[in-house]
């Protein structure tokens, strides 16, 4: 084996109207963790999709060299035969199948190539689960374990294919801090056992913690590779290289003009729509003032998303009690369209399933929730006006695309998130619920979204921000509610809020439950 386990030489990839990669060079040293970073649309996922043959040989220019041998990957099976496996941001697991079935799906353990040997399958799965520290029964269904454990099952699935080079695309984007730390520790342990990793992530604190080298892409081109112990790999240094400029303050300042209470929730209770006996929201009382950004903090499973969805026209089910007031007037929100008509918008954390129509274009996704505002007198949609709106929001949110007619499913995750955000803003809400609004978005794009949030509240709008990133809540919010076990367990003004105080509220409420 030579100095590099992998070299990607002069890689160029073009989509209709867009050059996604322009003469990219990328090299990885064996038994290292190599980070690939850049803004949304920089070409990171595209480069890794070429390596793993999601985009097969012939659809791009350039060479892939593994162990000093030029390789031609015409299918994912070809790249896997070389020990390369990719774990995408959207996990490729089947929820209704067991852990063992998922681990060996497409790689079945058979006798004489025909009949699956289930004893062998379960035994090997148990061995693999021990390697990643996952204590679960092999017959447990994927739908019955959390996201952190599902991510570990994906890694086990790769290990079962004798992986030598593991690619992880935003592996911690949907994980809480504890699960993220466990995953990063696992990558370090895998490195010690001879497995090389390439990790794509926007969480720069994680990158600087585990990466041996960091390659930065910008606008489809290689900018530089930084080496730990040789170069400055501080977050500020990486950001400057990513965006081409220095970002002094990650959270833009705003002039607070907080007014009267605009939105108020009293004695709110909600039950799981699939289990009417399971209460997920308990006696919640919150309020939001005009011109105010209010945060909702809490660990995964605290009930933050369920609260927002149940308030948004009962999008979380119908067994819900409590009262909602807007400007002092009680609202009766029967469904989602009713909530939108009353000036309430909700940007979901699940953009691919609930936020967008991926097979439709950018323009239509932006305007979809407010098509009535584009109607002519004849009740027909004004196509010219719709195009104008699409172009306006594409420019305003800096959505990187070939045109507003590009399929939304072809955009990078961060640009898809901007389309979700555009759709909500176009409905001209008075109060906007943002559920993980910057998940999977680079630091430059985050700043753009923060700036738009500031513009909204400066106009007297109200924003409720749900985020698992506590620095984001502390940097953007005027007040923070803390949720745990479906209840509000604390409230902090911006001047007194800290990560430690938020966690104290959560830990104290856990102690009270155990009494």
Secondary structure, 3 states (H helix, E strand, C coil): CCCEEEEEEEEEEEECCEEEEEEEEEEEECCCEEEEEECCCCCHHHHHHHHCCCCCCCCCEEEEEECCEEECCCCHHHHHHCCEEEECCCCCCCCCCEHHHHHCCCCCCEECCCEECHHHHHHHHHHHHHHCCCCCCCCCEHHHCCHHHHHHHHHHHHHCCCCCEEEEECCCCCCCHHHHHHHHHHHHHHHHCCCEEEEECCCHHHHHHHCCEEEEEECCEEEEEEECCCCCCCHHHHHHHHHCCCCCCCCCCCCCCCCCEEEEEEEEEEEECCEEEEEEEEEEEEEEECCCEEEEECCCCCCHHHHHHHHCCCCCCCCEEEEEEECCEEECCCCHHHHHHCCEEEECCCHHHHHCCCCCEHHHHHHHHHHHHHECCCCCECHHHHHHHHHHHHHHCCCCCCCCCCEHHHCCHHHHHHHHHHHHHHCCCCEEEEECCCCCCCHHHHHHHHHHHHHHHHCCCEEEEECCCHHHHHHHCCEEEEEECCEEEEEEECCCCCHHHHHHHHHHHHHHHHC
